[in-house]
C-alpha cells in the first residue's frame, strides 16, 4: 500500500496515514505545482528528509512524483542511501538520461531512459522495482526497463527528496510535487491513473470560481489593483499572509475541554482551492495586528464565505474604529461599522451557498463622518454614514474578538486593504474567477426542455424556447435547434455584460444539421434587437463562403465591425461536432477552431457595449437566421484565454467520460483512495476502511474535526475477503469485536448540524447474530445502534435519555451475501430512516424524542457487538459516520461505489493493443488477443477489436473471482455486426460458460441463429434467454441484466426482451471470459467495443445512463471539467 504521500501543499506532511512527515533542510520553498502547490529546491542545500518507511528488504517498491527542473547538474530528485544500495531517481551529468536505481549493491543496478521530452516542464516520473526487474514510466507510459535478478534493497529506508542521501553534492534545482512511495508494484493501469488524475488538476486552471477549484487562486490573473493590500489569507492549508506584509494568522481552538478537544478549523474544499470550516463551537483565526499601516479612515475587507446554518454569527470582527464586523444571523448578513455603529443588512442570504462579501469605508464628504458601503457578489447593497474612532487593526475571523459568538461556516480568500476600493475594483474581485457562465445542457446539472442551468456559480440561468432537449449531445445531453422557432436566451447580468474595456472569451460546441442548413445561421449573439447603429460585443455566425460553410466571431461599434473567420478549407457543414473559441483582448479579436488558432482582426475602436440578453441559435429575438443544428457546452470567461489554455480546454472537454460506478468491489487490488468517490464527503466525521494499511488495521481514514478515532481490535480476525479490500470478521461470540476510542456526540450533531448518519457493509453468516454499530447504555436504554437486534431483523435504534425512541425495524437481511446498511436521523423532523442496499427500507417519526442521547455511554462505539454480551457472526467493512442527515441519492451513491469488475475500453491509451485488451476496472482481468484478432481504429470510441467471422479471432480472459459471478450480473458491449447468425450459426459477443448448451453454467451474450442479440443465464440444466433484433452495419449498445428473478436484454438503453419463467440460479464456472467468440468456434463478424461486466443488476435508468454516457466518441479516459 501507500507508505508515503508528500503533496507539498504548504507543508511537508505525509498524507498516507503513516505519519512519515518530512523535515526540510536548507530552506525548501513552496511554489506553484502541477496540482496546487509544490516544493521548490535551490540546487545548493535544499532537501526534505523522510523517516524510515519500513520497506527495506523488499524488491516490490514504486516511487511516483512530478518534477520540473530549473537547471541541470548531476542530480537526484529522490533517493535513499547511495553508499551501498539505493532506490531513487536522478539525472546524469548532462540531463540526457533519467536513471532509476534499485539494488542492494554498490553499483546499484539501474534502468535508464534516454530523455526525449522537456525536463524543464512538468513531467510525471514513476520508478518500479519488483522480482522481474526495474521499470521507468514517464507521463503514464513505460519508457525503459532492465529485467533480471536484483538484490532487494536492505538498508534503512530513509529517503531524501531533492537530494541523494549520504552525498555532499547531487542537490536538485527545480520543483517537485505529489511524491508517493508504495510498498508494492503498481500496475500499469494504476500508474496511468496516477498520471491522469494529477494531469487533470493541472489543466483545471480556468475553471474558477466553481466550488472546489483545485489550483491556487493566484494562478488566475488578478485584475484588481493590489495597491494598499496589507493582508491576504488564501487559507490553502495554512493561515499565511500572501500580501507580502507578513501578517500571518493563527488558527485557534478556544475551548480545549469541549467535545472536540484541541481541534482548530478544518481544511475543506474552498471557493478557490482550499478553505477553512469553522465549527460554530470554538474555532477562530486571529490575524493579530496588521503590521503595515492600516488607515483608520479608509479601508476595505473582502472575503468569500458559505454559512452552514442561519445563525452562524460572526464571520469577522475587529476593534478597528472600535467596531467592524460581518455577522450572519436570522437568515441575513449584517455589515456593521463605527461607534456608534451603522448597520447594513443583506436579507437574502441562504445556507450552504457561497457569497462574496465586501465592506468599505472612507471619508467621501470631507467632513467628520465616514461612509461605509456593503457589497454582496459584486453589487452594492447599501451605504451609511458613521462616526469614527481610531483604534488598532486586529482582526478575528470566525468569532467575536476570539471569545464567543462562534461562526458555523466556511471562509476563503480574505483580503484587507488600507484604502477604499472602487465599485469597479470590487466587481473585478468578484469576477476574478473568469468563468462567469457555463451551460452544460445536461439533465444531471438541472437543464431540461425549458431551462438551461448555469453551473459557473453566477446563476445566469437561461430560458429555452422550443429547442429540443436531446441525449445526442457532444457530452450527454444538448439542445437541437430546428431553424424555425428554437432559441435559448441568457440574461443580461453584470457578470455577462462585457464592453470595449473588458477582455473576454467564449467557447461553444456545435454540430450543423447538414440536411437542412441554410446560409447565414447564428450560433449566438449578444444583440437582442439587431438594429443599424447599435453596437454589440459578440456575435458568432456561419456563412457559405466559396462553397463551404465557415464561422466567424464579430464585434461592432455601431458603424464599423471586426470579423475573425475559421480557416479556408474547413467546411463546418460536415455533420461533425466542432469547438469554436472567440477571444477579445485590448487590441484585437481572435477565433480558434477545434483548439487551433484560425484568425485575428484588429478592434474597430469605440463602444462595443450593450445591455441586451444573449441568444443561442438565433439572431437575437427575431425569427430570422435561426440555427439548424445542435449546441452543447457553452462557456463565457471574463478574461482573454491563452492559446495553451484553449488547446487544453478543447482537449479536456472533447470526451464524455461517464464511468458508472467504476470503483471495484471485493478484492480490489489498489488502495481504495486511488479511485474517485462519487459521494459527497462533507460532514464525514469518521471513516474506517478496515484495510491493512498501517498494521493498526482500524485507522480512522477521516480526521473528525482534527481528532482521529482509531479503533482497537478485540478478538476480531483480519480477512482479505472484504467488500472492498480487507475487512474484519467476528464469530458471533461476545469476546470478538472492535472498540472505537472516542464516543460520538450525536446530541451535539443534532444541536449544531441538525442530523447524523452512519452505516457499513455487512456480510452476515448467522441469524442469531447481534450488534453491528452499538453506542448506548442506561435504563431505559438510550443511544444509537444499527444492526441485528433482539427482533432478529436489521434495525435502527435512536433512543433519547428519557427512553423516547424513533426506532426502525427493517425487513431483514439475507445471509451469506454482502449488504449495505445505512441509517439517517433528521433532528428537526425527529425522523429515522433505514436503508438496505441503497433503498429505503423503513422510516419512523416520533416528535417526543428530545434529541438528547445521553452521551457519554457505558458501551461503544462497538462494531459487531452488543453491550459486550452478544456478538455478530459477520464480516464488517467500510464503516462511516456523518454529522448530517444524508439524502437518499447520497446513500444510493455510497451503495453504488463498486460493482464494475471488468471494463475493456479497447483503446490504445488504456494499454490495449493487438494482443492485449487491458481491463481498466482495477481487477487486472486483461485479455489476450490471438493472431486472428484485428485491432482497429474504427471502434465506437476510438479503437476497438474486429473479427472476421470465419477464422479463430477472439479475446481470452482468464478465470478469476471478480468475473466468476454467481449472483446478480450485468454485461454490456457496443457491437457493429457485419453479418448476423443463421441456421446453426451463432456469433459470440461475451461469454463465460462451461459447455456448449444454452442451459450451461454461466452467462452468455451473443447473436443467435435467428439473427437476434441474446442474453442467456444457465445452471447446467435450466436456462433463461432474452433476445432483441439487431441490424447489420450499424452500432448498437447491448446490455444483458440478471437480477435473480429474470433475464433482461436492452438495446440502446431501452428494455427490449425478458425471460422470467423457470429462471435458474447463476452457477459458478471454471472457464474464462471470451470476447468475440461463442463455444470456441462461433466467431463474431464485425467490431466490438467498450465491454463491461458488473457484479450487480443495473436498473433500467442506469442502463439508459450507461448508453447515453458512452455513445459519444470518448477520446481519453479522463474528464477535465471547466
N, C-alpha and C positions, 0 to 999 in steps of 0.2 A: 504494500500500500504506500500511500504518500507519507514520507517521513520529514519532508521539508518543503515549505512554500513561503518564500520571501517575496512579497509583492511590491515592496518599496513605495508604499502609499503613505509617505510622510514619516515612516519609521522602518526599522529593520526586523520587525517581529515575524515570527513563524506562524503561519495560518493553518498549519497541518494538524493542530490539536495536540502536538507533541511538545510544544513549548521550547523548540530549539531556536530561541531568539538569537539574532545576530548582534554582535558588538562591533561598532565601526571604529576604525583607527585611521588617523591622518586627516580626517575632515571630509568624509564622504558626503556629497551634496544630494539634494532632492531636486530632480529636474523633470521635464516632460517626458512621458514614456509612451510605449505602444498601447498601454492600457491604463489611462490615467496618468500616474507619475512613475518615475524610475529613479534608480540610484546613479549618481554621477561620480566618476573616478578620474583623478587628475594625472595618472600615469607616473606619479612620483612616490607617494607613500600611502595612498588611499586603499583601504581593504575592509572587508566585513568578515569577522571571524565567527564561524559556526561551531557549536559544541559537537561532541561525539554523537554521530547519528546511529551508532549501533549496527552498522551494516558491514563491518569488516568480516572478511572470510566468505563473503557471498559474491558469486560471479553473476548474479542477477541484479543489475543496477541500471536505472535510467536517469539521466540528467537532462533537464529541459530548461531553456532560458531564451529570452530575447536579448539581442545586443546590437549596438551601433557604435562603431569605432570612430574616434576623432583623430587618432594618429596611429602609426603602425610600427611599434617596436616589437621585438621578440617577446610576446606577452601571453598571459593566461587570463581567461575570463572567469574560470572557476577551477579549482584543483584541490585535491587532498595532498598529503605529503609526497614530495617528489624525490626524496632522498633514497627510497627503496622501491616501493610500489606506488601506483597512483591511479586514481580516477580523475579525469579532468579534461577540459577543453582549452585549446590555445592555438595561436597562430605561429608560423615560423617567422624568421627574421625579416622577410620582405612581404609578408602577408599574402603570399601566393598559395599557401597550403593551410587548411584547417586540420588540426590534429585532435583526435580523441584517444586518450590513453586509458588502459585498464588492465594492469597485470602486476603481480607481486614480484617484480624483478627490477634490477637496476635499469635495464633497457626499456622497461615499461612498453611492451608491445602496443602498437597503435594502429588505428585506422586513419587514413589520410585522404582528404578531399582536395583536389586542385581547384581552387576557388574560381568560379565563373561569374559570380554575382558581385554586387557592390557592398563591401563590408562597412561602408560609411553611411549606409541606410539601415533601417531596422530589418533584421533577419531573425528567424526562429531556428535555433540550433538544438538538436537532440542527439545525445550520445547514449548508446545502449550496449550493454555487455551481458552476455549470457553464456551458456555452455557451448554454443556453436561459434561464437566469435564476437567481434566488435563492429558496431554499425554507426554510421553518421546519417542523420536525416536533416535536411535543410528546407525550411518552409514546407514541411509536411511530406517531402519526397526523399526516398532513400538514395543518397548520393555516393556513399562509399562503404565498403565492408572489408574486414580482414578476418577470415574464418580460420579456425584452427583450435588447438588446445591451449588454454591460458590458465595461469595460476590465479585463483581468486585473491583479490587484494586483502591481505591480512594485517592491516596496520590500524592504528587508531583512526576511525573515520572522521577526522577533523577536517573540515573544508574551509577554504577562504574564497570569498567572492571578490573578483578583481585582482587576484594575486596568486602566485604559486607558493604554497606553504613551504617553508624551510629555505626559500631563496631570497637573496638580498635584492634581486632585480625582478624582472618579469611582472611589473605592475601594469594593469590595463588602463588605457586612456580612452574614455568614452562613457557610454551609458549602458546599463544592464537592467532588465526588467523581468518580472514574473519568473523567478528562479524556483524550480521544482526538482526534487530528488525522490525517486521511488525505490523501494527495496525489492522490486520485481521488474521484469522486462515488459514494457508496454507493447501492445500490438501496433501494427502499422495503422490500423483504423483509429486507435486511441491517440496516436501521435498526430495523425491528420486532424482529429477532433480538437486537440490542444491548439494546434496552429490556427485552425479556422475560428475557434472561439475567441482567441485573442485578436486575430486579424479583424473580426467584425467589430470589436470595440474600437479598433484604431480607425475604422472608416466611418464611425458614427459622429464625426466631428461636427457636422452641420445639422444634427437633429435637435439641438437646443431650441426651445425650452421645454420639450416634452419631458414629463417627470421621469426621473431615473437616468438622466444623461450620464454616460459612463466616462466622458472625458472631462478634464478640468475646465472650469468656466473661462479660465484665462486663455484657453486655446482658441476661443472665439473672439474676434476683434471687438474691442470695447469702443463704441462710437461716442461715448460721453467723455467730456473733458475731465481729466483726473486732477486738475489744479485744485489744491486745497483738500485733497484726500488724506486724512490723518488716521483713518482706521479702516481696514478691510479684512474681515474674517470670512474666508471661504468655507470654513468648517468641514474641510475634506480630510477627516481623520484626526484633526487637532484644532486648537484654537489660535493658531499662528496668525499674526497680523501681516498681510501681504501689501500693505501700503508703503512700506519702506521706513515707517516711523518707529518700528519696534514695539508696538503696543500689543504684545501677545496677551491673550486672555487665559483664564484659568477655569477649568471645569470643576465644579464643587458639588458634593453631596452634603446637604446641610445637617441632616439627622442621621447619624451613624448607627442609631439603635433601632430604627424602624424596620419594617418587614424586608426591605431590600438591602440592608446593611450599607456598607460604604460603596455605593454604586452611583456613578455620575451619569450624566446624559448619555444616551445610547446612540451609536453610529447607525444611521438608517439611510435609505435612498433619498436623495435630495431633489430639489428643483433642477439643479445642475448636475451634480455628481453625487457627493455625499452631503449629509446634513446631520444635525443632532436633534434627537427626540427628547424632550423634557417631560418627566413623568407626572407632573402635577402634584407631586408629593414633597420633594425636597431638592430637585435638581435646579442648578442655575449656572450661568457663566459670568464671571467677574472680569470685566475688561479693564479694571483699575483706572488710574488717572491717565488721560491722554497725554503722551509725552510732548507732542507738538502743541503749539498754541491753538486752542480752540476758542474762537471769538465768541464771547458770551452773547453778542448781539446779532450774530449771523451764523447760520449753520444748517446742515441737512443730515437727516438719518434716513437710510434706505435699507430695506430688508425684504426677504421672502418668507412667508410663514404659512402653515397649514394647521389649524386648530383641531384637536381631537374631540373636544366637547364644547358646548355652548359657553359655559362659564369657565373658560380656560385661564382667565385672569391675566397676569402681567407678561406681555411679550417682552417689554423692556421698561426700565425705569432708570432715572438719573437725578442727581441733585444739581445738574447744570441749570442755571437760572432758577434754582431752588426746586423746580418741578418740571420734569419732562418724562412723559411715559406714553406707551401704547398699551391698551388693555382690551382683552376680549371678554365680553360678558353679555348674558341675556340676548344672544343672537345678534350682537353688534360688535363693532370695533370702535373704541374711543381713542381719540388723539387729544392729549392734554398737555398744556404748556403754561408756565408762568406762575407767579404768586402775587396776588390772587390769580387763579388759573382760568384759562379759557379752554373750552372743550368743543371738539367737532366729532360728531357721531356718524359712523357708516353703519346703516341699519340692515344691510342685505348680506351679511357675512354668513356663509354656510360652513358646516363642519366638513372636514376631510377634503377641502378644496384649497389649492394654492392661491395666495394673494400677494401682490407686490405692494408694500406699504411704504410711503414716503412722507416724512414730516419736515417742513422747512420753517425757518423763522428769520426775520430780518427787519431792519429799520427802513421801511418803504416811504414813510411820510416826513422823515427828518425831525419828528417830534420825540416826546419821551416814550411813547408807546411803540411796541414792536408788532409785527404782523406774522401770525402763524398760518400756514397753508397745509392741508392734508390731501394726499393723492392716493387713490387706490387703482391699481392696474393702469397706471399712466394718466388717469383722469383726475382733475381737481374736483374734490367733493365739497370743499368749503374753505373759508378763511375767516379769521377773527383777530382782533387786536387784543393785546395783553400788556401788562406792565412787567418789567424785567428787573430781576435782582441778580447780580453777578454771583457766580458760585463755581465750585470745582467741576471738573468734567469727568466724573466717574460714572461708568455705565454698568448696569446689571441686566442680563438677558435671561428671561425665564422666571423672574421673581420680582417682588417689590423690595429693593435695596438689599437683596440677599438674605431676607429674614422670613418672609411669609408670602402669601397670595401667589402660589407657585403656578406656573404656566403648564398646561397639558397640551402639548402640540410640538410641531417640528419647526425649526428655524434654520434658514440658509442665507448665504450671501449678504452679510451685514456690511454696510458702508457708512462711514461718518465723514462729513466734510466740514471745514471751518468757513464755509461760505454758503450763500443761498443759491441753490441750483435753479436754473430757469425751467419753465414748463417743457420746453423742447428737450433739455437735457434729461429731465425726468422721463419723458416719453422714450428717449433713447435708451435709458437704463431698462425700462420695461421691455422694450423691443430688442434688447441686446441679443436675445436668443436667435433671432433672424428667421426662424421658421414660423411665420405668422399665419399660415394657412396650410392645412394638409387634409385632403379629402380622399380617403381610400376607396370609398364607394363599396365597402364590404359590410355585409349584414352583421358580422361579428363586432364591428365598431359602431353599429347603430343606424347605418344607412338603410333606406328602404325605397319603395316606389314613389314616395312623396317627400323624402327627407334625406339630405346629404350632410352627414355629420363631419364637422371639422375636429380632427384629433390632435391638432397642434397645441391645444391648451388655450387658444384665444377665442374659442367658441364662435367662429364665423360660420355658423351652420347655414346650409343652403336649402332652397325650396325647389323641388322638382316638379316640372310641368310636362306631363305626357311623355317623358323619357321612359324607356322600358328598362326595368331593373332585371339584369340577366346574369346568369352564372358563367357566362362565356367571356369574362374579363381577362386582362393580362395577368392579374393576380386575384383569383377567385371571382367575386362579382364585379360588375361595371354597369354603365348605362349605355343603352343603344338609342341613338337619335334618328328619327325617321325622316328628317328633312322637311317635315310639314309643320307639326305642332310642338315638337320636342325642344326643351331647353332647361337649363338649371341656372338659377340666379343666386348670387352670393352677395352678402350685404356690403354696403359702403360704410365700413367701420374705420376707426382710427388706425388699427393695425394694418388694414388692407389699402388705405389711401396712400398713394405714392405720387411724387411730383418730380419736377426737373431737378430739385436739390437732393433727392434721395437716390441711393443705389438700391437696386432690387434685382431679383431673379425669379423665374418661374420654370417649372418642369411639368411636362404632361405626356402621358402615354396615350396613343390613339391608333385606331385602325379604320381606314376608309372602307366603305361598302362599295366595292368595285362594280357591283351590279347596278347601282343606282346613283353613283357620284355625278354631280353637276359642277360646272366651273364656279369658282369663287365661293367656296363654302368656308364658314368661320368655325374655328375650334374654340376660341374665346375672345372676348374683348371687354375692356372697361370703358364702355361708351354706350350707356343705356338708351340714349336718344341721339342717334347719329345725325348730326346737322352740320351744315357747312360752317366753318369758322369756329367750331367747338373743339378744343384740344382734347387729346387722350394720351395716357401714359403707356398703354399696352393693348395691342391687337395681334392675334395670331390667326392668319387666314391661309387658305390654299388657293392656288391658281393653276390653270393649264398654261404652261409656257413651252412653246415649240413641241407640242405633242406630249409633254409629260407633266404630271402634277407635282408642283413644288410648293413649299410652305415658306412664309416669311413673317418675321416679327417686325412690327411697325410702331412708331410713335409719331405724334402730330402736334404742332404748336398752334394750330388754328389756320395756318396758311401754308406751311412747309412741313413735310414729313421726312422720315428716315426709314428705310426698309432694309432688312438683312435676310437674304434668301438662303434656303437649303441648296446644296450643290446641284449643278447641272449633271445629268446622267443618273440621277436617283429619282425614279418615279415612285411617288408615295402611294399611288393607286394600285397597290400590288397585293391587297388582302393580307398584309402582314402588319404586326404591331411595330410602331416606331416611337422613339422617345425624343422630344424636342425640348431644349432648354434655351430660354432667352435671358440675356443679361444686359442690364443697363448700369454703366458706371458714370463717372463725371464727364467723360468726353465722347463716348460712343455707345452703340448697342451692338450686341453680338448674338449669333444663333449657332447652336450646336445640334447636330443630328446624330442620334444613337451614340452619344458620348464623344463625338469628334467635332472639332471646330469646323464651321461652314463658312461664315462670312461676318464682317462687321461693317458699320456705317457710322459716320460722324453725326453727332447730335445737331438738330437744326437750331438750337438756342430758343429762348423764350419759354413761355409757360406750357407745361405738359399736364398740369393737374386738372382733374375734375372729381366731383364727389359722387359720381354715378356708381350704381351697382356693377358687379362683374356678371357676365353672361357666358355660359358654356353652351356650345352647339348652336349659337345663333348670333346674328348681327344685332346686338342689343335686344330691346324688347319689340323689335319689328318682326314681321313674318317672312323676311327675305334672307337669302344667303345662309339658310339653315343646313346643318350638317347631316349627311347620310353616313353613319358610322358609329364607332364605339369610342368612349373615353374612360380612362382609368387613371388612378394615382395622380392627382393634380396637386402641386405644391407651389407656394409663394414664399419667398425669402426677402427679408428687409436688408439685404446687402448683396453685393456682387460676388457670386461664386467664382472660384478659380477653375481653370481648365482641369486641374488634377481632381478637384472635388466633383466636377461634373462627370468626369470619367468614372470616378468611384461611385457616384450616385447612379449612373446608368448600370454599371456592373453590379452594384449592390442591390438594385431593385428589379433586375430583369429576370429573377427567378421567383417561383412561388413555392417556397419550402413549407409545406404543410405536413409535418411529421406528426401523425396522430398517435400520441401515447407511445413514443419511441423508447422510453426507459425500460430496459429489460427487467424481468421479474426474477423468479427464483434462480439462483445460480449465477447471478451477474458476475462478470469477470473483472470489471473495473470498479473503482470506488464510486459509490452512488453519486457523490458530489460532482463527478465528471460529467454528469448528464443534466440537462436543463430540467428544472422543476416547474411544472405547469401551474402549481397552486400559489396563491398569494401568501407570502410568509409573514406579513405584518401581524403583530400580536403573538407570534410564536415565541413562547417563553420556556419551552422545554422540548428537546428532540433527542431521543435515544435510538440510534440506528442499530445498536447491539451487534456491531461488526467488530472483528478482532483487529482494531487499528492501533491500540496502544498497550496491549497486554492487560489493560484495566477492563476492557470489554464493554463497560457500561457507561462510557463517556457521554455526557450531555453535549450534543453537537451544536446546540444553540445556547449562547450565554444569555440567560434571562435577566435583563436589567443589570448585566455585568456579573451576575452570580452563577457560577457553574454548579449544577446539581447532579454530580456524578453518582452512580449507584454502587451498591455493594452486592456481590453475588453470594447468596446463602444457599449452598447445596445445589443450585441450578447447574445444568450442563450446557456447555458451549457446543453448538452444532453448526455445520456448514449447510444445513438444509433450510435456511431461512427463506422468507418470501422474496427478499432482495439478494442478500448475500449470506452472511452468517446470522445467527439468532441464538436465543436461549430456550431450553426446554426443561420442564419440570415433570415429575412423575405422579403428581396428584396428592402427595403427602404434604403435611403442614410444615415439614422441615426444609422444603425446597422453595425458594422464592428470590426475588431481587428487591432490595430495600433502597429507595432513593433517600438521599441525605436530608434534604430540606423539604418541609411541607409547603404546599402551595396555598396561598391565602385567597381562596375563592370568594370569601367575603369582601376582600379588597377589590378583586376583579369586578364584582358587582357594583361596588361603590364608585369606582373610578372609570371602569370601561363598559359597564352595562351588560356583561355576559362573559361566558367562557365556553371552551370546547375541549374535548380530549378524545383520543382513540388510538387504535393499534390494529395490526394484522394478527390474527389468531388462527392456529391450526389445532382444533380441539379433538382429543382422542378418546374421551370418556364422558358419558352423560352425567356421571357422578361428580364431575369437576366443580370447583367453586373458585371464585376470585376472577382476576383479570387486572383491573386497576382498583385499588382499595385505599381510601383515606377517610376513616371515620372512627367514632367511639361513642361512649356515653350511654345513658339510659334516660330518655329514649335515644336510640342510635341517631347520630347526626353526622353529616359529611357527604362525600361524593364517591360513588362507586360505578363501575362499568364492567360487566362480565356475567358469569353464571352465578345466580343467586339461589336461594332456597327453593324457589319455584321450579328450578331445573331449566328454565328458559334464559336466554340472554336478556339482561335487564339493566336499567339505569336507576341508580339511587341518588336523589337530590333531596336531602332532608335537613331542615334548619335545627337550631339548638333547642327549639320548643317541640320538636317532633313532627312539625308540619312537613309534608313532602309533596314533590311533583315527580313521583317515580313513574317509569315506563317499563312494562313487561312486554318483551318482544315476542316474535313468532317462533323463535328457536333458531338454532344453528346446526347445519349439517356436520356430521362427524367426518374426520379424516380428509378434510379439504380446507384450503385457506379461505378465511372470511375477513372482510374489513369491517370493524366495529367502530362507530363514532357516535358521540353524543354532543348535543349543544344545549345550553341553557341561556334563555333571554331573561335577564333580571327584571326588566321593566314589565314584560308581559307575564312573568312567572311561568314560563313555558319550557318544558323539557322535550327534546326530540331525540329519537334513537334512529340511527341509520345503519343498515346492514348491506354491505356490498354496494354502497353509493346510493341506495334507495331508502326513502323514508319508511320506517317500519312501525313507528308508533309515536304518539305525542300525548302529553298531559299538561294541563294548566291548573294551577292552584294558587289563587290570589292570596291565600293565607300564609304562604311561605314568606318569611321575613327577610330572606337573603343574608342572614347571619348564620354561618355554618359551623360556628364553634371552634375555629382554629385556636391553638394547636390541638391535634388529636393524639390519642394514645397509640394509634396504629396508622402506619402509612407515611408516605405513599408506598404501597406494596404492589408488586407485579406478580401475577399468577398465585395469589394467596388471599385468604380472607381472615383477618384479625388473628393470624398465626395459629388458627385452629383447623383450617382446611385449605387444601391447595387444588391446583388445576393440573390435570394431565394434558398438557398442551405445549405448543411452541408459540412464543410471543416474539414479535418483531415490529420495528418501526413505530415506537410509541411517541406521541406528540401531545403537547398541551398548549392551548392558545388562551390569551386573556380577552377574548372576544367571542361572540357567537358567530360561527362560520355560516355562510349561506349554503343552500342545497347544492348550488353549482360548484362551490369550492370543495365541498365534500366529494362530489362526483369527480372532480379533478384529482383529488388525492387518491381515490379508488382507481382511477384510470391510469395513474402513473404505473407503467409496466405493460405487460401483455404482448408487446411486439417481440417475438422470439426469433424471427428471421426476416431480413429485408435485403433483397438483392436488387440494387438500382441498375445494374449492368452498365455502369458508367466508368470510364477510364479514370476520372479524377477520384473516384472512390476506391480505386485499386483493381477494378475488373479489367480483364484483357481476354485474348483469345482462349487462354487455357484456365483462367481463374475468374470466377464470379464471386466477388467479395461480399460478405454479409456485413452490413453496417449496423445491425441491431445491437451489437455488443456481445453477442454469443459466439462469434467467430465460426459460424457454420458456413465457411467458404466452400463454394462449389468448384468442380473441376470439369472443364470442357474438353471433349476429345477432339481428334483431328478433323472430324466432320462438322464440328460446331463452328458457325460463322459469326465472328464479332463484327458488328456493323454500326455505322454512324447514323443509320436510319431508324433508330428506335423511336418510341413515343416521346421519350425525354432524352435527347442527345443519343448516346449509344444504346444498343440492345443486342440480343442474340437472334440469329436467323437459322432456320432449319429447313432442309430441302424436301423432307417428307419421304425420302427413299433410302438414304444412307444411314449411318449409325450415329448421327449427331445427338448429343444430349449433354446436360449439365448434371453431374452426380454430386450429391451432398451426403456425407457420412451420417449414419445414425447417431443421435446424441439426445440426452434427456430433454433439452428445450423443445425439440421438434417431435419427439415421441409422445404426442399428446393423447390422453385418454379421457379428457373431459370436453368442455365446450371449445370450439375452434372456429377460426375464420381464415380463409385462404383467398387471396386476391391476386390478379395479374392483368396487365394490359396485353391484348393479343391482336395480331394482324394476320388472319388466316388467308393464304393464297388459294387453298382448296380445302374442302370440308371432308368429313368422313363419308363412307359409302358402305355398301354391303360388306360386312365383316371387316370394315376398316375403321379404326379409331385413331384419333390424334391426341397424343398426350400433351397436357399443359403443365400440371404439377401433380405429383402423386407420392404417397408413402404407403405401400401395401405389401402383403406377403404372398399373394397368389394372383392368378390371372382372372379371378371371378369378381363380379361386381359386389358380391357379398363377402369378399375377402376382408381380413382385418386391415383397418387403416382408412385413409382419406384419399380421394381422387378428384381432380378437376381436369376434364378432358373434353374433346369433341367426339360424340358417339357416332354410331353407324348411320344415324338419321340426319347427321349434319348439325346437331344441336350441341351447345355447350352444356355439360352435365357435371353436377357435383354429387359425389357418392360417399356415403358413410357405411362401413360394414364391420361385422364382428366375426366373420368366418362362416356364418350361417344365414344371417339376415342382412339385407342392405336397404338403405333409404336413398332414393335418387330424385334430384330436382334438375330440370333442364330448361333451356331457353334457346330460341333460334338465334343464329348469328349469320353475318354476311361475309362474303369474301372481299378482300382488298379494301378494308376499312378497319380502323382501330376500334376496339370495344373493351370496356373495363368489366371484367367478370369477377364476381365475388361469391364464394360459397360460404355459408354460415350453418353451423350445427350448434343447437342450444340444449340438447338432451331430449327434446320433445319433437324435433323435426329437422329436416334438411331443407335449406332455402338457397335459391340462387338469384343473384342480382345482375342486371345488365345496365351499365352506365348509371349506376346509383339507384335503379328502380327495381323493386321486388318483382320477379318475373316468373317464378316457379317454386313449388314446395312439395314435400312429401312428409306427411305427419302420421302415416299409418305404419304399424309394425316397426317403429323406429328402434334400431338397436343401440346398444351401448358401444361407444368407440373403444376398440381394443388396442392394446399396445402391439407394436410391430418391431421386427429386428432389421428390416431393410432400411436403406437410406431414402432420402428425398431425390426424386428425379424431376428435372425441368426439361420439357420438350420431348418427352418420350413416355409411352404407356406400355406396361408389361414387357419392357425390354425390347420391343420390336416396332410398336406403332409410333412413328415419328411425326411430330408436328410439321406442317408445311406452312411456313410463314415466319413472322417475328414475334418475340415475347419480350416484355419489358416490365420493370418495376414489380417484382413478385414479393408478396408479403405473407407471413403466417403469424397469426395472433393466437394466444392461448386463452381466448375467451370469445364469446359470441358478440360481435359488434351489433349495435342496434341499427335499424333502418336509417335513422338520422345520421349515425356515424358512417355508415356505408356511403350514403349520399355525400357527406362531407369528404370522405376519402376520394370519391370520384371527382368531385368539384375541385378538391385541393390538389389533385395530381394531374389534371388534364391539360395544363399548360406546359410549355417547354421548359423544364427545370434544368437550367444550365449548371448550377452548382448546388452543393449540399448544404450551404449555409444561407441564412437570410439576413440581410443587413438592413435594419429599419432606418427610416429617416430619409 
